[in-house]
Amino acid sequence: MRLLLLTALWAALAPAAQAGLFTTRCLVAEGGKKPLQLQFSTVGDDTSGWTGGFVRYGSHSRPISLVRMRESHVDTAPGRPMAFTTVWLEIVGGLAVGSYEVETQGARIQRFVYTPKRSGLGTTFVENPAIGVGDDGSCRWTVTG
């Protein structure tokens, strides 16, 4: 039921997403045999304060739903943007199977860590500014030069 409600809300906000409330960030985790690519996309409604999101690993995986669990902020130095920490729950089959902790300040992601519930071992991702975002809102993992 919760998944159906989330899907309905997502569909209702799809036109708003095209109006600029949809954001995509492209991140990479190093250290394995090959870099792990992660697309982190959010959509929100400023009027109601609702925010939802999804992640996609690489360019061929299916989106995994995210639900915002909590958000906190800290005032920084005068004239600097506030720093936010947001925790997102990863939902698969109606169950929370992991979490993403995202620390941002202004337009920058300062810290991004995925922790699966099963192992509890976190994976740190860093934003890759060389990866562009296509008109469809997805990361373009192949860099052309």
PyMOL commands that set and color helices and strands:
alter all, ss='L'
color gray80, all
select helices_A, chain A and resi 2-21
alter helices_A, ss='H'
color red, helices_A
select strands_A, chain A and resi 22-29+36-45+50-57+64-74+83-92+95-105+108-116+123-127+132-133+139-140
alter strands_A, ss='S'
color yellow, strands_A
deselect
rebuild
show_as cartoon
